[in-house]
Amino acid sequence: MVTSSVPRLVVAAPSSGSGKTTVATGLMAALAARGLAVSPHKVGPDYIDPGYHALATGRVGRNLDAYLCGPELVGPLFLHGARGCDIAVVEGVMGLYDGAAGEGELASTAQVAKLLRAPVVLVVDASSQSRSVAALVHGFVSFDPEVRIGGVILNKVGSDRHEALLRDALDAVGVPVLGVLRRVPRVDVPSRHLGLVPVAERRASAVEAVAAMAAQVADGCDLEALVGLARGAGALPCAAWDAAEALVSSPPPPLPVPSPGAAAPGPPLRPGRPRPQTPDGLKRVAVAGGAAFTFSYTEHSELLAAAGAEVVAFDPLRDEELPDGTAGLVIGGGFPEVYAAELSANEGLRKSVAELALSGAPVAAECAGLLYLCRELDGLPMCGVLNASARMSERLTLGYRDAVAVSDGALAAAGTRMRGHEFHRTVVEPGAGAAPAWGMRTPERRVEGFVERGVHASYLHTHWASEPGVARRFVERCRTS
């Protein structure tokens, strides 16, 4: 049996708002400042916190989601991200035992901690309690004996007297206090309709915020004890995930066939003129980035590269056309609604995207990418690839989804089952095309998204590591379109 060992710990909390993002990010930055190579991870589908983790460590922040990828991939994906690192810090999601609704422990921080055989550091907001903290911590320690809570960091402590009362109470339950953070002015990490503002939109101030978190943790926590706790984690009985190996072990899906009701592929805009290839024969796949499109799992680009693509990033806010030789396009999530005016004003790129899509090239768009491909967003012209209109909404759509591909497309063959996540405050009308992208396994059997020509666009965020064949299918479509 293959085993691998990386010192690691999980930063969790009894509930959201307790301060675990501040502690986790600050701890990552404080350890990196000591010369350690720190591997940052986030439980769940969140795209924003990993951006702050990357800023703190200088390494890509990676997600560990037992719902999207399955419990069996949590360990391998963790080891993949932690290659060559001295220590790994995993930030939890919500409360320690909160997971997918109605699914028990699935996708909870507790489940991930058990899968990683990692000790948990519990961040407790102590601002409105003293002796009661012992009952709270005792409950979390005893709720699941398989979860090892190695210590507590007390947050928002008011005074020396308050700290003494808290420590005395916790002595009775035998859980060590690994840090005490005093009540201080809130670190400047602004939020808006979908959570924290991403690093890409406020890099200078984000650097200052991360530095403040690092100073707070370094001053208030026992870093040596935390490192010692992490080193006590044992070996994991699995090997690191590898994109190329994942493609080999994933059965090859068939190439796309026309979907019932889908528009027939039209001729290229430049008949007889094939899209250029890169000099080495690789097909170039352009991936949207920049401030408007910050939501992307790194494993997607790694799988595309392993499947034979040259992955090239571009910024729809700045670049006036797609990279030369683009044969496929991936537009992930983000905040196009915040930058609608700037995106609309970039007419050159909008035209370039539309021409590529109309040529039949594969285009994969998730959430923000879906909005960008619409005819308009909040009344402003977008790419016009899809005959649909998008607008902001007061209603938050949030949650995990079980989905099945309804139509054959460049990303997934009809019948492909994947798990995904929706997270948006926008509405697209109509919500589905003549050939929908996904059918949701819900009582109402809702369908959503669009499969047209080579376009696969929907609100659903997916993690391709759970179904590596979609990356190979996408790149193969580049070769045949």
ROBALUM-287751 format. One line per 3 residues: number of its first residue (from 1); their letters; for each residue x, y, z of C-alpha. Coordinates in nm, 2 decimals. Example, Ala and Ser with C-alpha at 12.3 -4.5 7.8 and 13.67 -1.06 7.14 Angstrom:
2
1 = AS = 1.23/-0.45/0.78  1.37/-0.11/0.71;
***
This chain:
481
1 = MVT = 0.00/0.00/0.00  0.12/0.35/-0.09  0.14/0.59/0.20;
4 = SSV = 0.24/0.95/0.21  0.29/1.19/0.50  0.26/1.57/0.52;
7 = PRL = 0.24/1.76/0.85  -0.11/1.90/0.85  -0.39/2.05/1.05;
10 = VVA = -0.75/2.16/1.00  -0.87/2.50/1.12  -1.24/2.47/1.20;
13 = APS = -1.51/2.65/1.41  -1.84/2.58/1.58  -2.01/2.81/1.33;
16 = SGS = -1.95/3.06/1.05  -1.83/3.40/1.16  -1.61/3.27/1.44;
19 = GKT = -1.29/3.38/1.27  -1.16/3.07/1.11  -1.07/3.25/0.78;
22 = TVA = -0.86/3.51/0.97  -0.69/3.24/1.18  -0.63/3.00/0.88;
25 = TGL = -0.50/3.27/0.65  -0.30/3.43/0.92  -0.15/3.10/1.02;
28 = MAA = -0.05/3.02/0.67  0.12/3.36/0.63  0.29/3.34/0.97;
31 = LAA = 0.43/3.00/0.89  0.54/3.10/0.55  0.72/3.40/0.70;
34 = RGL = 0.92/3.16/0.91  1.05/3.00/0.59  0.82/2.70/0.58;
37 = AVS = 0.67/2.59/0.24  0.30/2.60/0.33  0.03/2.41/0.13;
40 = PHK = -0.31/2.60/0.15  -0.64/2.42/0.13  -1.01/2.50/0.17;
43 = VGP = -1.29/2.26/0.25  -1.59/2.30/0.02  -1.65/2.47/-0.32;
46 = DYI = -1.55/2.82/-0.21  -1.34/3.00/-0.47  -1.27/3.32/-0.28;
49 = DPG = -1.08/3.21/0.03  -0.82/3.02/-0.17  -0.72/3.35/-0.33;
52 = YHA = -0.63/3.48/0.01  -0.46/3.16/0.10  -0.25/3.18/-0.22;
55 = LAT = -0.15/3.54/-0.13  -0.05/3.42/0.22  0.17/3.13/0.10;
58 = GRV = 0.28/3.19/-0.26  0.12/2.87/-0.36  -0.21/2.79/-0.54;
61 = GRN = -0.50/2.75/-0.30  -0.68/2.42/-0.36  -1.02/2.30/-0.26;
64 = LDA = -1.11/1.97/-0.09  -1.48/1.89/-0.15  -1.61/1.54/-0.07;
67 = YLC = -1.94/1.61/-0.24  -1.81/1.74/-0.57  -1.52/1.49/-0.60;
70 = GPE = -1.62/1.21/-0.37  -1.46/1.11/-0.04  -1.21/0.89/-0.22;
73 = LVG = -1.04/1.18/-0.39  -0.99/1.40/-0.09  -0.67/1.24/0.02;
76 = PLF = -0.51/1.22/-0.33  -0.60/1.58/-0.42  -0.46/1.70/-0.09;
79 = LHG = -0.13/1.52/-0.15  -0.12/1.66/-0.50  -0.15/2.01/-0.37;
82 = ARG = 0.09/1.95/-0.09  0.38/1.81/-0.30  0.71/1.95/-0.17;
85 = CDI = 0.56/2.13/0.12  0.67/2.14/0.48  0.32/2.17/0.63;
88 = AVV = -0.04/2.20/0.51  -0.31/2.42/0.66  -0.67/2.33/0.57;
91 = EGV = -0.94/2.59/0.63  -1.28/2.44/0.71  -1.63/2.54/0.60;
94 = MGL = -1.92/2.66/0.81  -1.94/2.48/1.14  -1.72/2.18/1.20;
97 = YDG = -2.00/1.92/1.16  -2.20/2.11/0.89  -2.21/1.95/0.55;
100 = AAG = -2.43/1.90/0.25  -2.79/1.95/0.35  -2.96/1.62/0.44;
103 = EGE = -2.65/1.42/0.37  -2.52/1.36/0.72  -2.14/1.44/0.75;
106 = LAS = -2.09/1.44/0.37  -1.87/1.74/0.27  -1.83/1.86/0.62;
109 = TAQ = -1.51/1.98/0.77  -1.53/1.69/1.01  -1.55/1.44/0.73;
112 = VAK = -1.25/1.59/0.55  -1.05/1.60/0.88  -1.12/1.22/0.92;
115 = LLR = -1.03/1.15/0.56  -0.70/1.33/0.60  -0.64/1.19/0.95;
118 = APV = -0.56/1.54/1.05  -0.59/1.71/1.39  -0.84/1.99/1.42;
121 = VLV = -0.78/2.33/1.57  -1.12/2.48/1.69  -1.15/2.86/1.66;
124 = VDA = -1.41/2.98/1.92  -1.56/3.32/1.93  -1.54/3.38/2.30;
127 = SSQ = -1.67/3.74/2.30  -2.00/3.66/2.49  -1.90/3.38/2.72;
130 = SRS = -1.67/3.26/2.99  -1.72/2.93/3.16  -1.97/2.82/2.90;
133 = VAA = -1.68/2.78/2.66  -1.60/2.45/2.83  -1.95/2.31/2.76;
136 = LVH = -1.92/2.42/2.40  -1.58/2.27/2.34  -1.67/1.95/2.53;
139 = GFV = -1.97/1.91/2.30  -1.76/1.94/1.99  -1.49/1.71/2.12;
142 = SFD = -1.74/1.43/2.23  -1.98/1.46/1.94  -1.77/1.24/1.71;
145 = PEV = -1.48/1.06/1.88  -1.32/1.00/1.54  -1.26/1.37/1.50;
148 = RIG = -0.94/1.46/1.69  -0.97/1.82/1.82  -0.61/1.89/1.91;
151 = GVI = -0.66/2.24/2.06  -0.86/2.56/2.07  -0.78/2.92/1.96;
154 = LNK = -0.99/3.17/2.15  -1.10/3.46/1.94  -1.23/3.81/2.04;
157 = VGS = -1.11/3.78/2.40  -1.17/4.11/2.58  -0.91/4.13/2.86;
160 = DRH = -0.66/3.94/3.07  -0.93/3.86/3.32  -1.15/3.72/3.04;
163 = EAL = -0.87/3.51/2.91  -0.80/3.37/3.26  -1.16/3.27/3.30;
166 = LRD = -1.17/3.10/2.96  -0.84/2.91/3.03  -0.96/2.79/3.37;
169 = ALD = -1.28/2.66/3.21  -1.10/2.47/2.93  -0.85/2.31/3.18;
172 = AVG = -1.15/2.11/3.31  -1.21/1.95/2.97  -0.85/1.88/2.89;
175 = VPV = -0.83/2.07/2.56  -0.52/2.29/2.53  -0.55/2.65/2.44;
178 = LGV = -0.31/2.71/2.14  -0.38/3.08/2.09  -0.57/3.38/2.22;
181 = LRR = -0.67/3.66/1.99  -0.79/3.98/2.14  -1.07/4.20/2.02;
184 = VPR = -0.92/4.43/1.76  -1.07/4.64/1.48  -1.18/4.41/1.20;
187 = VDV = -0.92/4.33/0.94  -1.02/4.51/0.62  -1.15/4.23/0.41;
190 = PSR = -1.47/4.37/0.25  -1.77/4.16/0.16  -2.05/4.20/-0.09;
193 = HLG = -2.34/3.99/-0.24  -2.15/3.66/-0.27  -1.90/3.69/0.02;
196 = LVP = -1.55/3.84/0.04  -1.42/4.05/-0.24  -1.17/3.84/-0.43;
199 = VAE = -0.79/3.92/-0.41  -0.78/3.99/-0.78  -1.00/4.30/-0.73;
202 = RRA = -0.81/4.45/-0.44  -0.46/4.31/-0.45  -0.27/4.59/-0.27;
205 = SAV = -0.52/4.61/0.02  -0.55/4.23/0.03  -0.17/4.21/0.08;
208 = EAV = -0.21/4.45/0.38  -0.50/4.25/0.52  -0.31/3.92/0.50;
211 = AAM = -0.01/4.08/0.67  -0.24/4.20/0.95  -0.39/3.85/0.99;
214 = AAQ = -0.04/3.71/1.00  0.07/3.95/1.27  -0.24/3.88/1.48;
217 = VAD = -0.18/3.51/1.47  0.19/3.53/1.53  0.14/3.75/1.83;
220 = GCD = -0.15/3.55/1.98  -0.08/3.19/1.89  0.18/2.93/1.99;
223 = LEA = 0.32/2.86/1.65  0.56/2.59/1.78  0.27/2.40/1.94;
226 = LVG = 0.06/2.43/1.62  0.35/2.30/1.41  0.40/2.01/1.66;
229 = LAR = 0.04/1.92/1.64  0.05/1.91/1.26  0.36/1.69/1.27;
232 = GAG = 0.17/1.44/1.47  -0.06/1.36/1.18  0.02/1.01/1.05;
235 = ALP = 0.06/0.89/0.69  -0.22/0.87/0.45  -0.28/0.54/0.28;
238 = CAA = -0.30/0.68/-0.07  -0.10/0.83/-0.35  -0.11/1.19/-0.48;
241 = WDA = -0.35/1.26/-0.76  -0.20/1.31/-1.10  -0.38/1.47/-1.39;
244 = AEA = -0.22/1.24/-1.66  -0.29/0.93/-1.46  -0.65/1.04/-1.39;
247 = LVS = -0.70/1.07/-1.77  -0.56/0.72/-1.83  -0.79/0.56/-1.57;
250 = SPP = -1.09/0.75/-1.69  -1.27/0.57/-1.98  -1.27/0.78/-2.30;
253 = PPL = -1.61/0.94/-2.37  -1.75/0.95/-2.73  -1.71/1.27/-2.93;
256 = PVP = -2.02/1.50/-2.94  -2.31/1.42/-3.16  -2.59/1.66/-3.25;
259 = SPG = -2.84/1.70/-2.97  -3.22/1.66/-3.03  -3.35/2.00/-3.09;
262 = AAA = -3.01/2.16/-3.10  -2.92/2.41/-3.37  -2.72/2.24/-3.64;
265 = PGP = -2.35/2.34/-3.65  -2.30/2.63/-3.88  -2.01/2.68/-4.12;
268 = PLR = -1.70/2.85/-3.99  -1.70/3.22/-4.03  -1.40/3.19/-4.25;
271 = PGR = -1.48/2.89/-4.48  -1.18/2.68/-4.56  -0.95/2.85/-4.31;
274 = PRP = -0.87/2.62/-4.02  -0.80/2.76/-3.68  -0.43/2.79/-3.64;
277 = QTP = -0.24/2.54/-3.42  0.05/2.62/-3.19  0.39/2.55/-3.34;
280 = DGL = 0.43/2.22/-3.15  0.09/2.09/-3.26  -0.09/2.15/-2.93;
283 = KRV = -0.43/2.29/-2.94  -0.45/2.62/-2.75  -0.72/2.66/-2.49;
286 = AVA = -0.79/3.01/-2.36  -0.90/3.03/-2.00  -1.06/3.36/-1.88;
289 = GGA = -0.91/3.52/-1.57  -0.86/3.87/-1.43  -1.08/4.05/-1.18;
292 = AFT = -1.41/3.96/-1.35  -1.35/3.58/-1.37  -1.17/3.46/-1.06;
295 = FSY = -1.36/3.13/-1.00  -1.16/2.84/-1.13  -1.02/2.51/-0.99;
298 = TEH = -0.66/2.47/-1.08  -0.71/2.10/-1.16  -0.91/2.20/-1.46;
301 = SEL = -0.61/2.36/-1.63  -0.39/2.07/-1.52  -0.63/1.82/-1.68;
304 = LAA = -0.65/2.02/-2.00  -0.27/2.03/-2.02  -0.25/1.66/-1.95;
307 = AGA = -0.50/1.60/-2.23  -0.28/1.78/-2.48  -0.38/2.14/-2.47;
310 = EVV = -0.17/2.45/-2.43  -0.35/2.65/-2.16  -0.33/3.03/-2.21;
313 = AFD = -0.48/3.28/-1.96  -0.64/3.60/-2.08  -0.83/3.89/-1.91;
316 = PLR = -1.17/3.99/-2.07  -1.13/4.33/-1.90  -0.81/4.41/-2.07;
319 = DEE = -0.75/4.19/-2.38  -0.92/4.30/-2.69  -0.91/3.97/-2.87;
322 = LPD = -0.86/3.60/-2.78  -0.50/3.47/-2.77  -0.37/3.38/-3.12;
325 = GTA = -0.45/3.03/-3.22  -0.73/2.98/-2.97  -0.90/2.65/-3.05;
328 = GLV = -1.11/2.62/-2.73  -1.24/2.86/-2.46  -1.31/2.81/-2.09;
331 = IGG = -1.49/3.08/-1.90  -1.54/3.00/-1.53  -1.72/3.19/-1.26;
334 = GFP = -1.67/3.53/-1.11  -1.84/3.87/-1.10  -1.93/3.99/-1.45;
337 = EVY = -2.22/4.17/-1.30  -1.97/4.40/-1.11  -1.78/4.47/-1.43;
340 = AAE = -2.07/4.46/-1.68  -1.99/4.81/-1.82  -1.62/4.73/-1.88;
343 = LSA = -1.69/4.39/-2.03  -1.96/4.54/-2.26  -1.72/4.82/-2.36;
346 = NEG = -1.46/4.57/-2.48  -1.63/4.52/-2.81  -1.33/4.36/-2.98;
349 = LRK = -1.31/4.07/-2.74  -1.69/4.02/-2.74  -1.67/3.99/-3.12;
352 = SVA = -1.37/3.75/-3.10  -1.56/3.53/-2.85  -1.87/3.52/-3.06;
355 = ELA = -1.67/3.43/-3.38  -1.50/3.15/-3.20  -1.83/3.01/-3.07;
358 = LSG = -2.01/3.04/-3.40  -1.72/2.85/-3.57  -1.82/2.55/-3.37;
361 = APV = -1.51/2.56/-3.14  -1.57/2.41/-2.79  -1.66/2.67/-2.53;
364 = AAE = -1.72/2.57/-2.17  -1.89/2.84/-1.96  -1.99/2.82/-1.59;
367 = CAG = -2.21/3.07/-1.41  -2.02/3.40/-1.48  -1.92/3.26/-1.82;
370 = LLY = -2.29/3.19/-1.89  -2.37/3.55/-1.82  -2.09/3.67/-2.05;
373 = LCR = -2.22/3.46/-2.34  -2.57/3.60/-2.31  -2.72/3.87/-2.53;
376 = ELD = -2.71/4.12/-2.25  -2.64/4.15/-1.88  -2.84/4.41/-1.69;
379 = GLP = -2.93/4.58/-2.02  -2.57/4.60/-2.14  -2.46/4.41/-2.45;
382 = MCG = -2.25/4.10/-2.39  -2.12/3.84/-2.64  -2.45/3.75/-2.79;
385 = VLN = -2.36/3.38/-2.83  -2.68/3.27/-2.65  -3.02/3.41/-2.72;
388 = ASA = -3.08/3.48/-2.35  -3.08/3.78/-2.12  -2.92/3.80/-1.77;
391 = RMS = -2.99/4.03/-1.48  -2.91/4.07/-1.11  -3.17/3.93/-0.87;
394 = ERL = -3.24/3.97/-0.50  -3.26/3.60/-0.46  -2.96/3.39/-0.37;
397 = TLG = -2.93/3.05/-0.54  -2.70/2.83/-0.34  -2.64/2.46/-0.29;
400 = YRD = -2.50/2.14/-0.41  -2.67/1.97/-0.71  -2.68/1.62/-0.85;
403 = AVA = -2.69/1.66/-1.23  -2.70/1.46/-1.55  -2.60/1.59/-1.89;
406 = VSD = -2.91/1.61/-2.10  -2.75/1.68/-2.44  -2.44/1.57/-2.61;
409 = GAL = -2.19/1.86/-2.61  -1.82/1.94/-2.62  -1.79/1.90/-2.24;
412 = AAA = -2.01/1.60/-2.15  -2.19/1.33/-2.33  -2.56/1.29/-2.27;
415 = GTR = -2.60/1.07/-1.96  -2.28/1.18/-1.79  -2.35/1.22/-1.42;
418 = MRG = -2.17/1.49/-1.22  -2.22/1.67/-0.90  -2.20/2.04/-0.89;
421 = HEF = -2.26/2.36/-0.70  -2.47/2.67/-0.77  -2.39/3.01/-0.62;
424 = HRT = -2.53/3.32/-0.77  -2.77/3.62/-0.74  -2.85/3.65/-1.11;
427 = VVE = -3.12/3.51/-1.34  -3.09/3.41/-1.70  -3.41/3.41/-1.92;
430 = PGA = -3.48/3.16/-2.06  -3.30/2.94/-1.81  -3.25/2.66/-2.07;
433 = GAA = -3.21/2.63/-2.44  -3.37/2.39/-2.68  -3.08/2.15/-2.59;
436 = PAW = -3.03/2.20/-2.21  -2.70/2.13/-2.05  -2.80/1.97/-1.73;
439 = GMR = -3.10/1.80/-1.57  -3.11/1.83/-1.19  -3.20/1.52/-1.00;
442 = TPE = -3.47/1.70/-0.80  -3.84/1.63/-0.75  -3.92/1.88/-1.02;
445 = RRV = -3.66/1.75/-1.26  -3.54/2.10/-1.35  -3.33/2.14/-1.66;
448 = EGF = -3.09/2.44/-1.71  -2.82/2.57/-1.94  -2.74/2.56/-2.31;
451 = VER = -2.57/2.32/-2.55  -2.54/2.50/-2.89  -2.28/2.42/-3.15;
454 = GVH = -1.97/2.37/-2.94  -2.10/2.57/-2.65  -2.17/2.41/-2.31;
457 = ASY = -2.30/2.69/-2.08  -2.47/2.67/-1.74  -2.49/2.79/-1.39;
460 = LHT = -2.34/2.47/-1.25  -1.99/2.48/-1.11  -1.83/2.13/-1.14;
463 = HWA = -1.49/1.99/-1.04  -1.34/1.80/-1.34  -1.12/1.58/-1.12;
466 = SEP = -1.44/1.39/-1.04  -1.49/1.31/-1.41  -1.15/1.37/-1.59;
469 = GVA = -1.30/1.25/-1.92  -1.47/1.59/-1.97  -1.13/1.75/-2.01;
472 = RRF = -1.01/1.49/-2.27  -1.35/1.53/-2.45  -1.31/1.90/-2.46;
475 = VER = -0.95/1.88/-2.61  -1.06/1.62/-2.86  -1.33/1.85/-2.97;
478 = CRT = -1.06/2.11/-3.03  -0.90/1.87/-3.27  -1.21/1.78/-3.46;
481 = S = -1.39/2.11/-3.48;
***
